[in-house]
């Protein structure tokens, strides 16, 4: 009989396995995101990772739809896409219940999204992304709120004002510029995409000149809406903003203000996340336009930001104490002790194996559990237990009644 070929333990290229320490970091990131946006009154929603492929055609960007989506035909002959972003989905959901919803509408989600692209620093084929959207406000106060949320998120992760800058532009100003060149809609798309990728293109000026027939000249005059937004943000104590006439954002659905949060550290000098206004997206579902502003923040780029600045939190194991047992006969007592501790808020594990004490302690250390509590016949008879600090080796003898307050007071 032929030996079956061994399966690889490698994950699919460009995606991640989340071992406990990795998952703890992701949980910290998403919890910080969730806590911050909820303080602004945003309600959480969610949706399936599967969407009809037509939702993205002509609405997101040709590059993403044609080159970066995971699209397949299901058994019913329907073309299905793993969502590459969340904005078309939330627009679909709002359109479906528009008459029942109360506007202004503040929603957020933290979904998994997928794009088929070359994995590199800051970009993978899947990531988790906070999406924050405000529907029903046509005034630039909506953009001010979005950028305030973005700034508060950065501060919640420990960033200082000089650690990042918010770059702002107006798509309407860009459209006026494009109008000066008498471009066709298709050439406008090409130029917008070219500008969006300008930092990655060595011969950008030559490519722009080839498309336009003359040099591309951006105006240094600040757009009035951008000026108002920056003034309102400054009044809120947010002064790390700049007008960037070359900022485009890659999605085709943006209709007005766009913005990006940039890392100022030379080791990670790149866009972290961004968003903008998309007033016309609901029209695709047969509704009148609804003013909308939103942004998306990915877990990969914010993790890189925190790593560069030494802001990644240390891993904290779920258990505070490992109850080690001297013999199999002491396990039932250890389980009742654990039940009492857990009922009083102390997370603990109980040895359920026949391992020796030394191996139990070694295993607890490998799992980064800070304390060990010894349970043997002597401890059961006396009602007095030894607690060892596994980092320092120091020990303390406590009664059963004292155990829970000891662990809780440790924080």
Backbone torsions as a table, in degrees:
resi	resn	phi	psi	omega
1	UNK	NA	129.5	-177.0
2	UNK	-69.2	141.3	177.6
3	UNK	-73.6	125.5	-179.0
4	UNK	-64.2	144.2	179.2
5	UNK	-67.9	134.3	-179.4
6	UNK	-71.0	138.8	176.5
7	UNK	-77.8	146.6	178.1
8	UNK	-73.0	146.2	175.6
9	UNK	-91.1	-1.5	179.6
10	UNK	-74.0	143.0	175.4
11	UNK	-79.0	167.2	176.3
12	UNK	-58.2	139.5	-175.6
13	UNK	-59.4	130.0	175.8
14	UNK	91.1	-0.8	175.7
15	UNK	-118.1	175.1	-172.9
16	UNK	-127.9	147.2	164.5
17	UNK	-95.1	136.2	-179.7
18	UNK	-105.8	93.3	171.9
19	UNK	-70.4	165.2	-172.3
20	UNK	-47.8	-43.0	-179.8
21	UNK	-67.7	-37.5	177.5
22	UNK	-67.0	-42.2	179.9
23	UNK	-66.0	-35.6	178.1
24	UNK	-62.6	-39.8	178.4
25	UNK	-66.6	-45.1	178.1
26	UNK	-59.9	-40.6	179.6
27	UNK	-64.1	-38.4	176.7
28	UNK	-63.2	-44.9	-179.1
29	UNK	-61.4	-48.9	-176.3
30	UNK	-70.4	-34.2	178.1
31	UNK	-66.5	-39.4	178.0
32	UNK	-65.5	-42.8	176.2
33	UNK	-59.1	-49.6	-175.7
34	UNK	-62.6	-46.4	-178.5
35	UNK	-62.4	-38.0	-177.2
36	UNK	-68.6	-49.8	-175.5
37	UNK	-70.9	-28.6	178.6
38	UNK	-66.2	-28.6	178.0
39	UNK	-67.0	-20.2	176.4
40	UNK	-92.2	2.6	177.0
41	UNK	88.2	20.1	-179.1
42	UNK	-87.0	135.3	-178.6
43	UNK	-99.1	143.4	-176.4
44	UNK	-85.7	139.8	173.9
45	UNK	-133.5	170.9	176.3
46	UNK	-154.4	167.1	179.4
47	UNK	-156.3	168.2	179.9
48	UNK	-65.7	151.7	176.7
49	UNK	-72.3	-15.6	-178.6
50	UNK	-96.7	132.9	177.0
51	UNK	-136.4	153.0	171.5
52	UNK	-60.1	136.1	-176.3
53	UNK	-59.5	-30.0	-177.4
54	UNK	-64.8	-19.0	179.4
55	UNK	-60.7	-27.7	-174.9
56	UNK	-102.5	-16.4	-176.1
57	UNK	-70.0	120.2	178.8
58	UNK	76.0	4.7	-176.2
59	UNK	-119.5	-26.9	-178.1
60	UNK	-99.5	-81.7	169.7
61	UNK	-166.8	147.2	-177.4
62	UNK	-58.7	-40.2	-177.8
63	UNK	-60.9	-45.8	-178.7
64	UNK	-66.6	-45.6	-177.4
65	UNK	-66.1	-46.6	-173.0
66	UNK	-82.8	-27.6	-171.9
67	UNK	-119.7	-20.0	-169.2
68	UNK	-122.0	0.3	-179.9
69	UNK	-93.9	151.9	169.0
70	UNK	-93.5	100.7	-175.7
71	UNK	-122.3	138.0	-179.0
72	UNK	-148.0	166.2	176.7
73	UNK	-101.9	124.3	-178.0
74	UNK	-80.6	-178.7	-174.8
75	UNK	-70.2	-13.6	176.1
76	UNK	-94.6	7.1	178.4
77	UNK	81.4	12.1	-179.5
78	UNK	-92.6	140.7	178.4
79	UNK	-86.5	121.1	-172.2
80	UNK	-122.6	144.6	-179.5
81	UNK	-126.9	136.0	167.2
82	UNK	-72.0	124.3	-170.2
83	UNK	-56.0	128.4	175.8
84	UNK	-88.7	-15.5	179.0
85	UNK	-161.7	174.6	-172.1
86	UNK	-108.6	-17.9	-172.7
87	UNK	-59.3	-47.2	177.5
88	UNK	-59.0	-34.0	178.9
89	UNK	-66.8	-47.0	-178.8
90	UNK	-66.9	-33.6	175.9
91	UNK	-64.2	-41.1	177.5
92	UNK	-61.8	-44.0	-178.4
93	UNK	-65.7	-42.3	178.6
94	UNK	-65.4	-41.8	179.3
95	UNK	-62.1	-36.3	-177.4
96	UNK	-65.1	-29.8	-176.8
97	UNK	-128.6	30.4	-174.3
98	UNK	-55.2	-41.5	-175.7
99	UNK	-72.1	-19.0	-178.5
100	UNK	-94.3	-14.4	-172.8
101	UNK	-91.3	150.7	178.7
102	UNK	-99.4	120.9	-179.7
103	UNK	-103.4	148.6	-0.1
104	UNK	-63.1	144.6	-175.9
105	UNK	-113.2	123.6	179.4
106	UNK	-115.0	112.3	-178.0
107	UNK	-128.9	152.9	171.8
108	UNK	-145.4	160.2	175.1
109	UNK	-151.7	161.2	176.2
110	UNK	-132.4	75.2	-176.3
111	UNK	-90.4	167.3	168.1
112	UNK	-87.8	131.0	179.4
113	UNK	-126.9	156.7	-169.3
114	UNK	-134.2	133.4	173.7
115	UNK	-141.0	135.8	177.1
116	UNK	-87.8	96.9	177.8
117	UNK	-143.5	171.1	-177.1
118	UNK	-71.9	119.0	-179.8
119	UNK	-62.7	136.3	178.7
120	UNK	-158.7	176.3	179.6
121	UNK	-57.6	127.8	178.7
122	UNK	84.6	-8.4	-178.7
123	UNK	-138.0	123.0	174.3
124	UNK	-125.0	-179.8	-179.9
125	UNK	-86.5	-7.2	171.1
126	UNK	-149.6	150.3	173.7
127	UNK	-160.1	167.9	175.4
128	UNK	-98.9	139.1	-172.7
129	UNK	-139.0	124.5	170.8
130	UNK	-73.6	128.8	175.2
131	UNK	-119.8	127.0	-179.2
132	UNK	-123.7	125.2	-176.3
133	UNK	-136.2	139.5	177.4
134	UNK	-122.7	116.5	-178.8
135	UNK	-107.4	139.6	169.7
136	UNK	101.9	8.9	178.7
137	UNK	-122.6	113.6	-177.7
138	UNK	-87.2	-21.2	-178.5
139	UNK	-74.8	159.2	-177.2
140	UNK	-70.2	-4.3	174.1
141	UNK	-59.5	-27.9	178.2
142	UNK	-65.4	-44.5	176.7
143	UNK	-62.8	-38.8	178.4
144	UNK	-60.5	-43.8	178.4
145	UNK	-63.9	-42.1	179.9
146	UNK	-58.9	-45.8	-177.6
147	UNK	-72.9	-27.8	174.0
148	UNK	-67.3	-43.5	176.1
149	UNK	-59.2	-45.4	180.0
150	UNK	-59.7	-44.0	179.3
151	UNK	-64.4	-42.3	179.9
152	UNK	-65.6	-34.9	175.9
153	UNK	-61.1	-46.2	-179.9
154	UNK	-61.6	-41.2	179.6
155	UNK	-68.2	-35.0	178.2
156	UNK	-63.4	-27.8	177.2
157	UNK	-87.0	2.9	176.4
158	UNK	97.9	6.2	-178.4
159	UNK	-75.4	146.2	172.5
160	UNK	-98.4	167.2	-175.1
161	UNK	-58.8	-37.3	-177.4
162	UNK	-82.2	1.5	177.8
163	UNK	-81.9	-16.9	-178.0
164	UNK	-152.1	161.0	177.8
165	UNK	-135.0	143.5	178.5
166	UNK	-101.0	112.9	179.6
167	UNK	-94.4	134.8	-172.4
168	UNK	-130.2	141.2	173.6
169	UNK	-147.8	175.2	179.4
170	UNK	-125.7	121.5	178.4
171	UNK	-60.6	-30.6	179.9
172	UNK	-64.2	-38.9	177.5
173	UNK	-64.8	-39.4	176.8
174	UNK	-63.8	-41.0	179.6
175	UNK	-62.5	-37.9	176.8
176	UNK	-64.0	-39.6	177.5
177	UNK	-62.7	-43.5	179.5
178	UNK	-62.9	-34.9	-179.9
179	UNK	-61.9	-30.9	179.0
180	UNK	-65.5	-23.0	-178.3
181	UNK	-97.5	1.5	178.9
182	UNK	52.8	48.5	-177.6
183	UNK	-83.9	149.0	172.0
184	UNK	-74.4	159.3	177.7
185	UNK	-54.0	-37.7	-179.4
186	UNK	-68.4	-40.7	178.6
187	UNK	-69.3	-32.0	175.0
188	UNK	-60.7	-43.6	178.2
189	UNK	-61.0	-44.7	-179.3
190	UNK	-61.5	-43.7	-178.2
191	UNK	-68.4	-40.2	178.7
192	UNK	-60.8	-42.2	179.7
193	UNK	-68.2	-37.2	178.5
194	UNK	-62.8	-44.9	179.8
195	UNK	-65.0	-39.7	-179.2
196	UNK	-61.3	-28.9	-177.5
197	UNK	-106.0	15.8	-171.7
198	UNK	-57.6	-35.6	-176.9
199	UNK	-70.2	-16.9	-179.4
200	UNK	-100.1	-7.2	-174.6
201	UNK	-105.7	116.2	-177.5
202	UNK	-65.8	-41.0	-176.9
203	UNK	-103.6	43.8	-177.4
204	UNK	-56.6	-48.1	-177.6
205	UNK	-58.2	-41.8	-180.0
206	UNK	-65.7	-40.5	-179.7
207	UNK	-66.4	-40.7	178.5
208	UNK	-64.8	-41.8	179.8
209	UNK	-64.7	-36.9	179.6
210	UNK	-64.4	-38.0	-178.7
211	UNK	-75.5	-37.8	-172.4
212	UNK	-96.5	-23.4	-175.7
213	UNK	86.3	-5.1	177.2
214	UNK	-157.8	169.5	-176.0
215	UNK	-62.3	150.1	174.9
216	UNK	-90.7	119.2	-175.8
217	UNK	-118.4	117.3	177.8
218	UNK	-89.4	145.6	178.2
219	UNK	-80.0	136.9	175.2
220	UNK	-84.6	-6.0	-177.6
221	UNK	-76.7	123.6	-175.3
222	UNK	-69.0	135.1	178.7
223	UNK	-64.0	139.7	-178.2
224	UNK	-58.3	-40.0	179.2
225	UNK	-67.1	-39.2	177.1
226	UNK	-62.0	-42.7	179.2
227	UNK	-60.2	-44.3	-179.4
228	UNK	-63.7	-42.4	179.2
229	UNK	-61.9	-44.7	-178.6
230	UNK	-65.4	-36.8	178.0
231	UNK	-66.2	-43.8	-179.7
232	UNK	-66.9	-36.8	177.1
233	UNK	-66.3	-41.1	178.8
234	UNK	-60.8	-38.4	177.8
235	UNK	-63.9	-22.7	177.6
236	UNK	-93.6	6.6	178.6
237	UNK	85.5	14.6	178.9
238	UNK	-106.5	99.1	-174.5
239	UNK	-110.0	-1.9	-179.2
240	UNK	-90.0	58.0	177.7
241	UNK	-122.1	150.3	176.1
242	UNK	-140.7	150.6	171.9
243	UNK	-84.7	126.0	179.9
244	UNK	-125.9	97.8	-176.3
245	UNK	-66.2	-11.4	-179.7
246	UNK	-96.0	-2.7	-178.9
247	UNK	-74.2	128.2	-175.6
248	UNK	-119.4	-47.3	-167.8
249	UNK	70.1	138.2	-168.1
250	UNK	-80.1	-17.1	-174.5
251	UNK	-79.4	141.1	-176.2
252	UNK	-74.6	-19.1	-172.4
253	UNK	-82.3	-7.5	179.8
254	UNK	-67.0	138.2	-175.1
255	UNK	-120.3	-12.2	-175.7
256	UNK	-148.7	-121.9	-178.6
257	UNK	-62.7	135.6	171.1
258	UNK	-127.3	151.8	179.3
259	UNK	-150.2	156.2	175.7
260	UNK	-141.2	143.4	174.2
261	UNK	-95.3	121.3	-176.6
262	UNK	-110.4	140.0	173.9
263	UNK	-78.8	132.4	-178.7
264	UNK	-93.2	-4.5	-179.0
265	UNK	-74.7	129.7	-179.3
266	UNK	-57.5	-26.6	179.7
267	UNK	-75.1	-16.9	-175.9
268	UNK	-145.8	42.3	-173.7
269	UNK	-75.0	88.2	-174.1
270	UNK	-158.0	169.2	175.2
271	UNK	-71.0	133.0	178.0
272	UNK	-93.1	-44.6	177.6
273	UNK	-170.3	170.1	-179.1
274	UNK	-172.4	-175.0	-178.6
275	UNK	-175.0	-156.0	-179.2
276	UNK	167.7	-170.0	-177.5
277	UNK	-92.9	135.6	178.1
278	UNK	-138.6	76.8	-172.2
279	UNK	-72.6	-19.1	-170.0
280	UNK	-105.0	3.6	-171.1
281	UNK	-67.6	-33.8	-179.3
282	UNK	-69.4	-18.5	177.7
283	UNK	-61.9	-25.7	-179.9
284	UNK	-64.2	-19.6	-178.0
285	UNK	-104.9	18.1	176.4
286	UNK	82.1	17.2	178.7
287	UNK	-107.6	161.2	169.3
288	UNK	-64.5	158.5	-179.2
289	UNK	-64.5	145.9	175.4
290	UNK	-126.3	122.3	179.6
291	UNK	-60.2	137.2	-176.6
292	UNK	-151.2	142.8	176.0
293	UNK	-136.2	140.1	178.8
294	UNK	-160.4	171.7	174.3
295	UNK	-151.4	162.7	176.6
296	UNK	-128.0	133.9	178.6
297	UNK	-119.7	117.8	-178.0
298	UNK	-88.1	152.2	-178.3
299	UNK	-72.8	-27.3	-175.7
300	UNK	-70.1	-47.9	-177.4
301	UNK	-69.4	-37.0	179.8
302	UNK	-71.1	-31.0	176.1
303	UNK	-65.0	-43.3	177.8
304	UNK	-60.9	-40.8	178.1
305	UNK	-59.1	-47.2	-178.5
306	UNK	-67.4	-37.3	-178.8
307	UNK	-65.1	-44.2	-178.9
308	UNK	-59.9	-34.7	-175.9
309	UNK	-97.8	6.4	179.7
310	UNK	68.0	30.8	-176.8
311	UNK	-102.9	3.7	178.3
312	UNK	-68.2	131.9	180.0
313	UNK	-71.3	148.3	175.7
314	UNK	-70.3	147.4	-179.9
315	UNK	-69.8	131.7	175.8
316	UNK	-118.3	117.7	-179.2
317	UNK	-67.5	154.2	-179.4
318	UNK	-65.6	-32.4	-178.1
319	UNK	-91.5	136.9	175.6
320	UNK	-88.5	-26.8	-174.1
321	UNK	-143.5	141.5	173.7
322	UNK	-106.6	120.4	177.3
323	UNK	-86.8	112.5	-179.2
324	UNK	-98.6	141.1	-173.7
325	UNK	-115.6	141.2	-177.3
326	UNK	-80.3	-23.8	-178.8
327	UNK	-157.9	162.5	179.9
328	UNK	-59.8	-32.6	-177.3
329	UNK	-68.5	-17.7	-179.1
330	UNK	-91.0	-6.3	-177.3
331	UNK	-63.5	-44.2	178.5
332	UNK	-56.0	-41.7	178.1
333	UNK	-65.4	-41.8	-179.9
334	UNK	-60.2	-34.9	179.6
335	UNK	-68.1	-39.0	177.4
336	UNK	-68.4	-36.8	177.1
337	UNK	-63.6	-43.4	178.9
338	UNK	-62.9	-39.6	179.3
339	UNK	-60.4	-42.2	178.6
340	UNK	-63.8	-45.9	-178.9
341	UNK	-63.0	-43.5	-179.8
342	UNK	-64.4	-37.4	-179.9
343	UNK	-65.9	-18.9	179.3
344	UNK	-105.5	14.0	172.0
345	UNK	92.2	11.9	179.6
346	UNK	-101.8	115.4	178.7
347	UNK	-78.3	129.5	-177.7
348	UNK	-150.0	159.3	174.0
349	UNK	-115.3	158.0	177.6
350	UNK	-124.4	132.7	175.4
351	UNK	-66.0	126.7	179.6
352	UNK	-115.9	10.0	-174.5
353	UNK	-110.0	-179.9	176.5
354	UNK	-99.1	20.8	-179.2
355	UNK	-67.0	150.2	176.6
356	UNK	-69.7	160.9	-178.7
357	UNK	-55.6	-42.7	-178.6
358	UNK	-61.1	-40.1	180.0
359	UNK	-71.4	-34.7	176.9
360	UNK	-63.8	-42.3	179.7
361	UNK	-66.6	-40.2	178.8
362	UNK	-62.9	-41.6	179.7
363	UNK	-65.0	-40.4	178.2
364	UNK	-63.2	-39.6	177.7
365	UNK	-63.8	-40.7	178.3
366	UNK	-61.8	-31.4	-179.7
367	UNK	-88.8	5.4	178.5
368	UNK	63.0	23.8	174.8
369	UNK	-74.6	126.6	-170.3
370	UNK	-75.6	-26.6	-174.5
371	UNK	-131.2	151.5	173.9
372	UNK	-122.8	141.0	178.5
373	UNK	-121.3	124.5	-173.7
374	UNK	-91.2	131.8	176.2
375	UNK	-127.8	112.6	175.7
376	UNK	-136.1	-179.5	-179.6
377	UNK	-58.7	-39.0	-179.3
378	UNK	-63.5	-45.1	-178.9
379	UNK	-66.1	-39.0	-180.0
380	UNK	-65.1	-40.9	-178.8
381	UNK	-69.3	-39.3	-175.7
382	UNK	-87.7	-21.8	-175.6
383	UNK	72.6	16.9	179.8
384	UNK	-120.5	132.1	-171.7
385	UNK	-126.7	143.1	178.1
386	UNK	-92.5	129.0	175.4
387	UNK	-112.0	125.9	-179.0
388	UNK	-111.3	131.8	170.2
389	UNK	-77.9	112.0	-173.0
390	UNK	-72.5	-16.2	177.4
391	UNK	-82.7	-46.2	-176.4
392	UNK	-95.9	-21.9	-177.3
393	UNK	85.8	-4.2	-179.7
394	UNK	-70.3	150.1	-176.8
395	UNK	-127.4	154.5	178.9
396	UNK	-141.7	136.8	178.9
397	UNK	-100.7	127.2	-175.0
398	UNK	-136.0	150.6	173.4
399	UNK	-76.9	164.1	180.0
400	UNK	-59.8	-35.9	-179.0
401	UNK	-68.4	-25.9	-177.1
402	UNK	-85.9	-15.4	-170.7
403	UNK	-60.9	-49.6	-173.3
404	UNK	-64.4	-40.8	-179.6
405	UNK	-69.1	-31.8	177.4
406	UNK	-61.8	-49.8	-176.8
407	UNK	-69.9	-38.8	-179.2
408	UNK	-67.4	-35.1	-180.0
409	UNK	-71.6	-16.3	177.8
410	UNK	-74.5	-15.3	179.9
411	UNK	84.7	NA	NA
